[in-house]
Amino acid sequence: MPSSDGAQNGLLMPLESRRGGASEESSSDARSESQVERQDVALDDAAANRTACRIPGASVSPSHSLPETEPQAQFQSHESPLSDPSPNHSRSPGPSLGAWEIGWRYPALLLGLFAGTLLVATGHHMFYKLLDGELVESTIPQMWAIRIGNGLAFLFKGGVVAILSIVNTQQIWTILRRKFIPLRGIDGMFRLMTDPTALFNRHLWVQAKTLLLLASLAWLVPLVAVVTPATLSVRSSTQSNAIPFSVPTVKFDSAADEVHTTRSKSLDEILRGSHSDVSRLLAAVAATVSYVPWTLPFPNSSYELSFWAPSYKCVNISEAMAQQNAQFMSGSRPDNHSSFQPDLDAYRGELSVPPPSIHGNVFQVTSNPMAIAIQSSVFESEAKASLRYTSLVCQLYNTSFEIFVRFENGVQSIAPRSVQYLNPVQHLHPDYFSGVGMLSYKSGRNTRLTAPSLIHRSFTDFLVGNITISSDILSVDGTSLMRSGLAGCVEMANAMRYDAYSDNDYYPELCRNKTLARAIEDLSRNLTYSFMAPTYNLSHHYATVPVTISSLRNFYAYDRSTLITTYLASLSVVLLWMGVGALALWRNGITSSASFSTILCTTRNPDLDTLARGHSLGADPLPDDIAGVKLKFGYLQAGDGKPVGHAGFGLQGTVTTVKKVDELL
């Protein structure tokens, strides 16, 4: 492929020879007067026609005087179609000169686009801020939120690209006025904003780096339209709403209702009728070391519930004696000694040196049928120094409960807010109708004693019995304690030989609240809670309380920092390039464009006509024989170095740099 300079010289040779031949022909042949006048008129018309494509606002420099005449041959080959051959045609006035000025249209458009993109960005932020934290009520509003967000992001992207395109156009003409650039490079400059392959034009990497950077940023602007709509998302969050709702409870005021004995009101039938139901429930609670779970129609809900129910309070036997003596001293009990004292003295004497075969007992205190005594001992020689015998008494109390019930994903938990022991429960059995603290059963007056009696009877059957060790063999008689979590309490391990009951048989994690006294109290409360379970709901009583329903709902979440940062960064870059565009406008002295009319007016050069021979269809890609020809936009000069009076693209050696003080046709 020939070099660009060689191609230019080859293209210019036919042009110069054509001009010389035309001069000789003009000097050798005589022309008639009418022929001369007609060519003068054609010359004036051609000059007037060239003023139609002058650069807006251009002026002629005094240093570039226009030639008074042109060689006739030059216009013989390019005769103006607008010339009038009539002899009566008057000569047209002299060519008008344009003034250098920057039109208001493009600067106003530039500022308007920037203000518009700023308003769009602000509106996008305010719209998402309005949705932030709001409930996604249905699919249609959510779809419209997405559409509006995408639309605002698209408008912002369009405004930014439009601004960069305007700046790109002004920068193109600034570069074309300063440098000779190969025709292939000029093509790449005009295609940068529409064809991404133009970014790889090697001529631009050398001669138009600023323009290349601007176009690269313009191609990255669509990322803004991807990032900003994604700042609005939908997240699941828990929403709470309190409504009055009927929940199960217990009511021990009516014993017949509590134990399903409405068919009979006799005391014996009341005591026998539902004893098996309560016993089965107690066995289930003791085996699972928890209460029987309840059910509610809401998988995530919570409420508070207050009620009273019988429950056990376990203390050391000496503490129980002190409490009864205190009651005697205050005159509240018509007895002159502790009801626990005779049995305590007897068992202390028996357990002071316990026989080798008996190390623990669980039994009922006969002096008070509403209490259970637990005593155990160890051989001091075989136990650790910190281990001593245990002596507990667990008595049934009327208890006030305030609990917090919570369901989380269908899993229930109960947290006691307040548990207050009010007074010991009195006994109901006919054998104890007379005596201290005993009341006779009368229908309608003492029915509230029936259910506590059943609870105490069930606990007695479950706990009372003996646990003995003989010849290193563990023997359990009567009690079901070893089939519950109570067997894991440390007091039970201390009451047995370590060679028969090793550490491998001891599971302290089964003992709730760690100690035997607290574990029995916990078992008693779990039994009360289980009365409210649907399977064992012996009461069928309900209470209406405020139930807080928690449900997962979808809410809008707005990542404002990402959107604001993205828009501010984009607007800052745009503002910087607007400054570059303003500088290009000032340097050019006019507002340029890439329109067809601009290309038409800036390519009126006979040299370019010669260059385009054989390529007038403008097919793409550009042929290699002309792709390397370098062009520059400036003052066009004739072969002798004199200007022809207008600006346009020219070859090296035929064009000079145009200045804002120049006068142009």
C-alpha positions in Angstrom: 0.0 0.0 0.0 1.5 3.4 -0.9 2.2 5.9 1.9 -0.2 8.6 2.7 2.1 11.3 1.3 2.6 9.4 -1.9 -1.1 8.9 -2.2 -1.7 12.6 -1.7 0.9 13.5 -4.3 -0.5 11.1 -6.8 -4.0 12.5 -6.3 -2.8 16.1 -6.7 -0.9 15.5 -10.0 -4.0 15.1 -12.2 -5.5 18.2 -10.5 -2.4 20.4 -11.2 -2.1 19.2 -14.8 -5.8 19.8 -15.3 -5.4 23.4 -14.0 -2.3 24.0 -16.3 -4.0 22.7 -19.4 -7.0 24.8 -18.7 -4.8 28.0 -18.6 -3.1 27.2 -21.9 -6.4 26.7 -23.6 -7.6 29.9 -22.2 -4.6 31.9 -23.5 -4.4 30.3 -26.9 -8.1 30.6 -28.0 -9.9 33.8 -28.6 -13.2 34.2 -26.8 -16.1 36.4 -27.9 -17.3 39.2 -25.6 -20.5 37.4 -24.7 -18.5 34.3 -23.7 -16.3 36.4 -21.4 -19.3 38.1 -19.8 -21.1 34.8 -19.2 -18.1 33.3 -17.5 -17.7 36.4 -15.3 -21.3 36.0 -14.3 -20.6 32.3 -13.6 -17.7 33.3 -11.5 -19.8 35.6 -9.4 -22.5 33.0 -9.0 -20.0 30.4 -8.0 -18.6 32.7 -5.3 -22.2 33.4 -4.1 -22.9 29.7 -4.0 -19.9 29.0 -1.9 -21.0 31.6 0.6 -24.1 29.3 1.2 -21.8 26.8 2.9 -19.6 29.2 4.8 -18.8 28.5 8.4 -21.4 30.3 10.5 -19.9 33.5 11.8 -16.7 33.2 9.8 -14.9 36.4 8.8 -12.1 37.0 6.2 -8.7 37.9 7.3 -7.0 40.8 5.6 -3.9 38.7 5.4 -5.7 36.3 3.0 -6.8 38.5 0.0 -9.1 36.8 -2.4 -8.0 36.6 -6.1 -9.9 38.8 -8.4 -10.2 36.2 -11.1 -9.9 32.5 -11.5 -8.6 30.6 -14.4 -11.5 30.0 -16.8 -10.7 26.4 -17.3 -11.4 25.8 -13.6 -15.0 26.7 -14.1 -15.3 25.1 -17.4 -15.0 21.7 -15.7 -17.2 22.7 -12.8 -19.7 25.0 -14.3 -22.3 26.3 -11.9 -25.8 25.3 -12.7 -27.1 28.5 -11.3 -25.4 30.7 -13.9 -27.6 32.7 -16.2 -26.3 33.0 -19.8 -28.6 35.9 -20.6 -26.8 39.1 -21.6 -29.2 41.2 -19.6 -28.3 39.4 -16.4 -26.8 41.8 -13.9 -23.7 40.9 -11.9 -24.5 39.6 -8.4 -23.3 41.7 -5.4 -20.0 40.8 -3.7 -19.8 37.7 -1.4 -21.2 38.2 2.1 -19.0 37.3 5.0 -20.1 35.5 8.1 -19.4 36.5 11.7 -17.7 34.2 14.2 -20.3 33.5 16.9 -21.4 30.6 19.1 -25.1 29.8 18.6 -27.3 29.7 21.7 -29.0 26.4 20.7 -26.4 23.9 21.7 -25.2 25.6 24.9 -28.8 26.0 26.0 -29.5 22.3 25.1 -26.4 21.3 27.1 -27.5 23.2 30.2 -31.1 22.0 29.8 -30.0 18.4 29.6 -27.8 18.7 32.7 -30.6 20.3 34.7 -33.0 17.6 33.5 -30.7 14.8 34.5 -30.2 16.4 37.9 -34.0 16.6 38.4 -34.4 13.0 37.3 -31.8 11.8 39.8 -33.4 13.8 42.5 -36.8 12.4 41.6 -35.5 8.9 41.6 -34.1 9.4 45.1 -37.3 10.9 46.4 -39.4 8.1 44.8 -37.4 5.4 46.4 -37.3 7.2 49.7 -41.1 7.4 49.6 -41.2 3.6 49.2 -38.6 2.8 51.7 -40.0 0.7 54.6 -43.5 0.6 53.0 -45.4 -2.7 52.8 -45.5 -4.4 49.4 -49.2 -4.8 49.2 -49.6 -6.6 45.9 -47.8 -7.5 42.7 -49.2 -4.6 40.7 -47.7 -1.8 42.8 -44.4 -3.7 43.0 -44.3 -4.0 39.2 -45.0 -0.3 38.8 -42.3 0.6 41.3 -39.8 -1.4 39.2 -41.0 0.2 36.0 -40.9 3.7 37.3 -37.4 3.1 38.7 -36.2 1.7 35.5 -37.7 4.5 33.5 -36.1 7.2 35.7 -32.7 5.4 35.4 -33.2 5.2 31.6 -34.0 8.9 31.4 -30.9 9.8 33.4 -28.7 7.6 31.2 -30.2 9.2 28.0 -29.5 12.7 29.3 -25.9 11.9 30.2 -25.2 10.2 26.9 -26.8 13.2 25.0 -24.5 15.6 26.9 -21.4 13.5 26.2 -22.4 13.3 22.6 -22.6 17.1 22.2 -19.3 17.5 23.9 -17.8 14.7 21.7 -18.9 16.5 18.6 -17.3 19.8 19.6 -14.1 18.0 20.6 -14.0 16.3 17.2 -13.8 19.6 15.4 -11.3 20.9 17.8 -9.0 18.0 17.0 -9.6 18.2 13.3 -8.5 21.9 13.3 -5.2 21.1 15.0 -4.0 17.9 13.4 -3.7 16.0 10.1 -5.5 12.7 10.7 -5.8 9.8 8.4 -9.2 9.3 6.8 -9.6 6.0 8.7 -9.0 7.8 11.9 -11.6 10.5 11.0 -14.1 7.8 10.4 -13.4 6.4 13.8 -13.9 9.8 15.5 -17.3 10.2 14.0 -18.3 6.6 14.9 -17.1 6.5 18.5 -20.5 7.2 20.0 -22.4 4.6 17.9 -19.9 1.9 17.1 -17.9 0.3 20.0 -15.3 -1.1 17.6 -14.1 2.4 16.9 -12.6 2.4 20.4 -9.9 0.1 19.0 -8.9 2.5 16.2 -5.1 2.8 16.5 -5.1 6.3 15.1 -7.4 7.5 17.9 -5.1 6.0 20.6 -2.3 8.2 19.2 -4.0 11.4 18.1 -7.3 11.6 20.0 -6.8 10.3 23.5 -9.2 12.8 25.1 -11.9 11.9 22.6 -11.3 8.2 23.2 -11.6 8.6 27.0 -14.8 10.6 26.6 -16.3 7.9 24.3 -15.3 5.2 26.7 -17.1 6.9 29.6 -20.2 7.2 27.4 -20.2 3.5 26.7 -20.0 2.9 30.5 -23.0 5.1 31.3 -25.6 2.3 30.9 -24.1 0.7 34.0 -25.8 3.5 35.9 -29.2 2.3 34.6 -28.3 -1.2 36.0 -27.0 -0.1 39.4 -29.6 2.5 40.4 -32.8 0.5 40.0 -31.3 -2.3 42.0 -31.1 0.0 45.0 -34.7 -0.7 45.7 -35.2 -4.3 46.9 -37.9 -6.2 48.7 -37.0 -7.7 52.1 -38.9 -9.9 54.5 -39.5 -8.4 58.0 -41.7 -9.3 60.9 -44.8 -7.2 61.4 -46.7 -7.4 64.7 -50.4 -6.8 65.2 -52.3 -7.3 68.4 -55.8 -8.7 68.3 -58.2 -10.1 71.0 -58.2 -13.8 70.8 -59.5 -16.7 72.9 -56.7 -18.9 74.3 -56.8 -22.0 76.6 -56.4 -21.5 80.3 -57.1 -23.4 83.6 -59.8 -22.6 86.1 -59.7 -24.6 89.3 -62.8 -22.9 90.9 -64.9 -25.7 89.5 -63.4 -29.1 90.3 -66.1 -31.0 88.3 -65.2 -29.0 85.1 -61.5 -29.5 85.7 -61.5 -33.2 85.9 -64.5 -34.2 83.7 -66.6 -35.6 86.6 -69.9 -33.8 85.8 -71.6 -37.2 85.7 -71.0 -37.8 89.5 -70.6 -35.5 92.5 -69.7 -38.1 95.1 -66.2 -37.5 96.6 -65.0 -41.1 95.9 -65.9 -40.9 92.3 -64.4 -37.5 91.9 -61.1 -38.8 93.4 -61.2 -41.9 91.3 -62.8 -40.7 88.1 -60.0 -38.7 86.5 -57.0 -39.9 88.5 -55.8 -42.0 85.6 -56.0 -39.0 83.2 -53.9 -36.8 85.4 -51.4 -39.7 86.1 -50.9 -40.3 82.3 -50.4 -36.6 81.8 -47.9 -36.4 84.6 -46.0 -39.4 83.2 -45.8 -37.8 79.8 -44.5 -34.5 81.3 -41.9 -36.3 83.5 -40.6 -38.4 80.6 -40.2 -35.5 78.2 -38.8 -33.2 80.9 -41.1 -30.5 79.4 -44.8 -29.5 79.1 -47.1 -30.8 76.4 -47.1 -28.1 73.7 -50.1 -26.1 72.8 -51.4 -25.1 69.4 -52.6 -21.8 68.1 -53.8 -20.9 64.6 -50.9 -18.4 64.3 -47.4 -19.9 64.0 -45.8 -16.7 65.2 -47.6 -15.1 68.0 -47.3 -14.2 71.7 -49.5 -13.2 74.6 -49.5 -12.9 78.4 -51.8 -15.0 80.6 -52.6 -14.8 84.3 -54.2 -17.6 86.3 -54.0 -19.4 89.6 -53.3 -23.2 90.0 -51.9 -25.6 92.6 -48.1 -26.2 92.5 -45.5 -27.6 94.7 -43.0 -25.6 96.7 -40.0 -27.6 97.9 -37.9 -26.4 100.9 -35.5 -28.0 103.4 -37.5 -29.9 106.1 -36.0 -27.7 108.8 -37.2 -24.6 106.9 -40.7 -26.1 106.7 -40.7 -26.6 110.5 -39.7 -23.0 111.0 -42.5 -21.8 108.8 -45.1 -23.8 110.8 -43.8 -22.7 114.1 -44.0 -19.1 113.0 -47.6 -19.6 112.1 -48.2 -21.1 115.6 -46.6 -18.1 117.3 -48.7 -15.7 115.2 -51.9 -17.5 116.2 -52.9 -18.4 112.7 -52.8 -22.1 113.4 -54.6 -23.8 116.4 -51.8 -26.3 117.0 -49.0 -26.3 119.6 -46.3 -28.1 117.6 -45.0 -28.6 114.2 -46.8 -31.3 112.2 -43.5 -32.3 110.7 -41.6 -32.6 114.0 -42.6 -36.2 115.1 -41.7 -37.7 111.7 -38.5 -35.6 111.5 -37.3 -36.9 114.8 -38.1 -40.5 113.9 -36.4 -40.4 110.6 -33.4 -38.4 111.9 -32.9 -41.2 114.4 -33.2 -43.8 111.7 -31.0 -42.1 109.1 -28.3 -41.0 111.5 -26.4 -44.2 110.7 -28.2 -45.5 107.6 -28.0 -49.3 107.0 -25.7 -50.3 104.1 -28.5 -51.5 101.9 -30.7 -48.4 102.0 -29.3 -45.1 100.7 -32.4 -43.2 99.6 -36.2 -43.0 100.2 -39.0 -41.1 98.6 -42.2 -41.2 100.7 -45.3 -39.4 101.8 -45.3 -37.5 105.1 -48.3 -38.9 107.0 -48.8 -35.9 109.3 -49.7 -33.6 106.3 -51.2 -35.4 103.3 -50.7 -32.3 101.0 -46.9 -32.6 101.3 -44.2 -35.1 100.1 -41.0 -35.6 102.0 -37.8 -36.7 100.4 -34.8 -37.9 102.4 -31.6 -39.4 101.2 -28.2 -40.1 102.8 -24.7 -41.3 102.0 -21.9 -43.0 103.8 -19.6 -40.3 104.9 -16.6 -42.7 104.3 -17.6 -43.2 100.7 -18.8 -39.8 99.7 -16.9 -36.7 99.0 -16.5 -34.2 101.9 -19.0 -31.8 100.3 -21.8 -34.3 100.0 -24.4 -34.5 102.8 -27.8 -36.1 103.1 -30.8 -34.4 101.6 -34.0 -33.8 103.5 -36.8 -32.0 101.5 -40.5 -31.4 101.9 -42.6 -30.4 98.9 -46.0 -29.0 99.8 -48.9 -28.1 97.5 -49.6 -24.3 97.4 -52.3 -22.2 95.8 -50.1 -20.3 93.3 -50.6 -17.2 91.2 -49.0 -17.4 87.7 -48.2 -14.7 85.2 -46.6 -16.3 82.1 -45.5 -15.1 78.7 -46.4 -17.5 75.9 -44.6 -17.3 72.6 -44.9 -19.2 69.4 -42.1 -18.9 66.9 -42.5 -20.8 63.6 -44.9 -23.1 65.5 -42.5 -23.8 68.4 -43.8 -22.9 71.8 -42.0 -21.4 74.7 -43.3 -20.3 78.1 -41.5 -17.8 80.3 -42.8 -17.2 83.8 -43.1 -13.5 84.5 -44.3 -14.0 88.1 -44.9 -17.0 90.3 -46.3 -16.3 93.8 -47.1 -18.9 96.4 -50.2 -17.7 98.1 -51.1 -20.4 100.8 -50.9 -24.1 101.3 -53.7 -26.2 99.8 -56.0 -27.9 102.4 -56.7 -31.6 102.1 -60.0 -33.2 101.0 -59.8 -36.8 101.9 -62.5 -38.1 104.3 -60.0 -39.5 106.7 -58.8 -35.9 107.4 -62.1 -34.1 107.7 -61.2 -33.4 111.3 -58.0 -31.9 112.5 -55.8 -29.0 111.8 -56.2 -27.4 108.4 -58.7 -30.0 107.2 -62.1 -29.0 105.6 -65.0 -31.3 104.9 -66.1 -31.7 101.3 -69.4 -30.1 100.5 -70.7 -29.8 97.0 -70.7 -26.3 95.6 -68.5 -24.9 98.4 -65.3 -26.9 98.3 -65.2 -28.2 94.8 -62.0 -26.1 94.2 -60.2 -28.7 96.4 -60.9 -31.6 94.2 -58.4 -30.9 91.4 -55.5 -30.1 93.8 -56.2 -33.4 95.6 -56.0 -35.3 92.3 -52.7 -33.5 91.5 -51.3 -34.4 94.9 -52.5 -38.0 94.6 -50.9 -38.3 91.2 -47.5 -36.9 92.4 -47.7 -39.2 95.4 -48.2 -42.3 93.2 -45.4 -41.1 90.9 -42.8 -40.3 93.5 -43.4 -42.3 96.7 -41.4 -45.5 97.0 -38.0 -46.7 97.9 -34.7 -46.8 96.0 -32.3 -49.2 97.6 -29.0 -50.8 96.9 -28.2 -54.3 98.0 -25.1 -56.2 97.0 -24.3 -53.5 94.4 -27.7 -53.9 92.8 -29.9 -50.9 92.4 -33.5 -51.7 93.4 -36.5 -49.4 92.7 -39.7 -50.1 94.6 -42.9 -48.2 94.0 -41.5 -44.9 92.7 -41.3 -43.8 89.1 -38.6 -41.3 89.9 -35.9 -43.1 88.0 -38.0 -43.0 84.8 -38.0 -39.2 84.8 -35.5 -36.4 84.6 -35.3 -36.2 88.4 -32.9 -39.1 88.3 -30.3 -36.8 86.9 -30.3 -34.5 89.9 -27.1 -34.4 92.0 -29.0 -35.3 95.2 -30.0 -38.7 93.7 -26.5 -39.5 92.8 -25.2 -38.5 96.2 -27.7 -40.9 97.9 -26.3 -44.1 96.2 -23.1 -46.1 96.3 -20.7 -45.0 93.6 -19.7 -48.5 92.8 -23.3 -49.3 91.9 -24.3 -46.0 90.5 -21.3 -44.8 88.5 -20.8 -41.5 86.8 -21.8 -43.2 83.5 -25.3 -43.6 84.8 -25.6 -40.0 85.9 -27.0 -37.4 83.4 -27.2 -34.0 85.1 -28.6 -32.3 82.0 -31.9 -34.1 82.5 -32.4 -32.4 85.9 -34.0 -29.0 85.1 -32.8 -26.2 87.2 -30.0 -28.4 88.5 -31.4 -29.2 92.0 -34.0 -31.8 93.1 -36.2 -29.2 94.8 -36.3 -26.9 91.8 -36.8 -29.8 89.4 -39.9 -31.0 91.3 -41.3 -27.5 91.3 -40.6 -27.3 87.6 -42.3 -30.6 87.0 -45.4 -29.4 88.9 -45.6 -26.2 86.8 -45.2 -28.1 83.5 -48.1 -30.3 84.6 -50.2 -27.2 85.1 -49.1 -25.8 81.7 -50.0 -29.2 80.0 -53.6 -28.9 81.3 -54.0 -26.3 78.6 -52.8 -28.5 75.8 -55.5 -29.6 73.3 -54.8 -33.3 73.9 -55.0 -33.0 77.7 -57.2 -29.9 78.0 -59.1 -31.1 81.1 -60.7 -27.8 81.8 -62.0 -26.6 78.4 -61.7 -23.1 79.7 -60.7 -20.2 77.6 -59.7 -16.6 78.2 -59.8 -13.7 75.7 -56.5 -11.9 75.8 -54.6 -9.6 73.4 -52.5 -11.8 71.1 -49.7 -10.3 69.2 -49.5 -11.9 65.8 -46.1 -11.7 64.1 -45.9 -12.5 60.4 -43.3 -12.2 57.8 -44.3 -9.4 55.3 -42.5 -8.0 52.4 -41.3 -4.4 52.7 -39.4 -2.1 50.3 -35.8 -1.5 51.3 -33.9 1.4 49.7 -30.1 1.5 49.6 -29.9 5.2 49.3 -26.1 5.5 49.7 -25.5 3.4 46.5 -28.0 5.4 44.5 -26.8 8.8 45.7 -23.1 7.9 45.2 -23.7 6.6 41.7 -25.7 9.6 40.6 -23.3 12.1 42.2 -20.3 10.4 40.6 -22.0 10.5 37.2 -23.1 14.1 37.4 -19.6 15.1 38.5 -18.0 13.4 35.5 -20.6 15.0 33.2 -20.0 18.4 34.7 -16.3 18.0 34.1 -16.8 17.1 30.5 -19.2 20.0 30.1 -16.3 22.2 31.0 -14.2 20.4 28.3 -17.0 21.0 25.8 -17.3 24.7 26.8 -13.5 25.1 26.2 -13.9 23.4 22.8 -16.7 25.8 21.8 -14.5 28.7 22.8 -11.6 27.4 20.7 -13.8 26.6 17.7 -15.5 30.0 17.8 -18.7 28.3 16.4 -21.1 25.5 17.3 -20.2 22.5 15.2 -22.2 19.4 14.5 -22.0 16.1 12.7 -25.0 16.7 10.5 -25.0 16.1 6.7 -25.1 19.8 6.0 -21.9 20.3 8.0 -20.1 17.5 6.2 -21.4 19.0 2.8 -20.1 22.5 3.5 -16.8 21.4 4.9 -15.8 19.1 2.1 -16.1 21.5 -0.9 -12.7 21.0 -2.3 -11.7 19.9 -5.8 -8.9 17.8 -4.3 -11.4 15.8 -2.4 -13.4 15.3 -5.7 -10.3 13.7 -7.2 -9.8 11.7 -4.0 -13.3 10.3 -4.1 -13.2 9.2 -7.8 -14.2 5.6 -7.9 -15.6 5.7 -4.3 -18.6 8.0 -4.8 -21.0 5.4 -3.3 -19.4 5.8 0.1 -19.3 2.0 0.7 -18.0 0.7 4.0 -15.4 -0.4 4.8 -13.1 2.4 3.5 -10.9 1.3 0.7 -7.2 0.9 1.6 -6.0 3.1 -1.2 -7.5 6.2 0.4 -7.7 5.2 4.1 -4.3 6.5 4.9 -4.7 10.0 3.3 -4.4 12.6 6.0 -6.8 15.5 6.1 -7.2 18.6 8.2 -9.9 21.2 8.5 -8.6 24.7 7.8 -8.0 27.4 5.2 -7.9 25.9 1.7 -5.0 27.2 -0.6 -4.5 27.1 -4.3 -1.5 25.5 -5.9 0.6 28.7 -5.7 -0.1 29.0 -2.0 -2.8 31.7 -2.1 -6.0 31.0 -0.2 -9.3 30.5 -2.1 -11.3 32.2 0.6 -13.2 29.4 2.3 -12.6 26.7 4.9 -12.8 23.0 4.4 -11.0 19.7 4.6 -7.7 19.7 2.7 -4.6 17.6 2.1 -1.2 18.4 3.5 0.3 21.4 1.7 -3.1 22.8 0.7 -4.6 23.8 4.0 -3.5 26.1 6.8 -4.9 26.5 10.4 -8.0 28.5 10.5 -8.3 31.2 13.1 -11.2 33.0 14.7 -10.0 36.3 13.2 -10.0 35.0 9.6 -12.6 36.2 7.1 -14.3 33.3 5.2 -16.8 33.0 2.5 
